[in-house]
Amino acid sequence: MNRTVLDLWVGFFVAIGMAALLFLALKVGNLSSSNFSETYVLQAKFDNIGGLKVRGPVKSAGVVVGRVANIQFDSSTYEAVVTMNVDTRYRFPKDTFASILTSGLLGEQYIGLDVGGDERMLKAGDTIAKTQSAVVLEKLISQFLYNKATEGPEKK
């Protein structure tokens, strides 16, 4: 092999390596799952969103049906207002329940939609009325320790 052919092969493998790194970076950042299908906007209000982030998944029955588009704080009700873009292929009843859940060992948080039985469907711009905030582990531990402290020592 002469020098130019060897340099060509090295360049080819370097380009493949760079493309693989770019693919992994997009996959980790949730940017590779961008689809250009039509969506409609839903909102939900939560007391505590935990570690939910913009571009986080919105799932129903384990299937990604949308993404979190925006998170704002409502200073009049002191709640977090989460705006979601949901794929138009998926329609949900008016009494759908939205919860902030945690998946996997890394603890990625997402919004889970539990379908209700209402015949009327949510429309673009509607707000999901029934929500459950994120479970904050620190708060659970502090409540447990507080309850144990108020019980006092056990008598035998």
N, C-alpha and C positions, 0 to 999 in steps of 0.2 A: 504494500500500500504506500502510495506516495503521500506527501504532507498535506496536500489540498483535500484529498478524499478523507483523511483522518480528521482534519479540521471541520469538514462538512458534517461528519458523523457526530463529533463532539457538539457542534452547534445545534444539530437536530435533537440530541438528547437533552441539552440545556433548555431548549424551547419547550420540549414536552414536560420537563420538570417545572418550569415556570407556569405552564398552563395548569398542571396538577395543583400547584400551590394556590393559584388564583381560584380554582374550583373549590378547594377546601376552605379558603377564606370566605368565599360567598356562602358556602354551605353552613359554616359556623355562624355567620352573621345573619342567617335567615333571609339573605337577599337573593338566593338562587331560586326560591320558590315563588318569585314574582310571576303572577299570571296576568294576562291582560284581558280577562273576561269582565263582563259587566257586574257591577256590585251595587248594593244599596246600603244606606247608612242606618244603623241602629245605635241607640244610646242606652247606657245603664248607669245608675248611681250606686256607689259603694261607700260604706263607712271607712274601709281600709282596703287598699289594693295590694298591700305587701310589696313584693318585688316585681309586679307586673310591668312590662315595658311596651313601648310603642313597637309595632311589628310582631308582637306576640300572637300566637295562634288563637283562634276562636274555634272550638271543637264541639261537635255534637255526635254522640255515640262513637267517639274516638276518631272521627273523620274531621279533617280541617275544612271548615266551611267559610272561613274568613280570617281577617287579621285586625288587630287593634290599630286604629288609625291615629288616635289622639287621646291624651289624658290631661284633664284640666281639674282645677280645684274650684268648686262653687263656694264663694265666700258667704253667701246668704244661708245655705243649708249646712255648710262645713262638711261637704261630701266630695268625693272624687267622681267626676263625670268622665266615663270612658266611652269614646266613640269607636264603633266597629264598622268595618266594611265587610259585608256578607255577600257572598256570591249569589246572584239572582236565581241560580238553579235551585237554591234551597230556600224554602218558605217555612216560617215558624208561626205557631198559634199565638194569640194575644197573651195567653197565660203561661208563656215560656219562662222558665226559671234560669237565671244566670248566676253562676258561682265562679269564684276564683279558686282554681285548683293547682296542685303541684304535681309535676310528672318527673319520673326518673330519679336517679341518684344525684344529678346535678341540681335538681330543684327548679327547673324552668317552670315558671308560672304561666297559666293560660286561662282563658275564659271557657267554661263548660256550659253549654246550653242544654237544659233538660226540657224536653217537649211536653206541653200540656195537652189538654183535650178540647180546647175551645175551637169552634168552627171558624171564627174570624181570624184572619192572619195579620201579622205585623206588616206595616207598610214602611216605606222609606221615611226616615226622620222620626219614627216612633221611639218611645222610651220603654225599655223593659221594666216593668213595675216590681217584679219579685227578684230580689238579688240576695246573695250571701257573700259576705266579705271574706277576704283571705284569712286563713288560720295562721296566727303569728305564734311561733314556737316559744319565743321568750315570754309572751303574755301567758301562755298555758303553764309554763314552768313556774312563773311567779305566783299565779293563782294557786297552784298545787302547794308550793312552799308556804304561802300565806295560810291556807287551810290547815296544813300540818302544824303550823306555829300556833294557831288559835285553839287547836284541840288540846294543847298542853301535854304534859307527860302522862303516859299511861300508868294507871295504878294497878298493882297486882293483888 
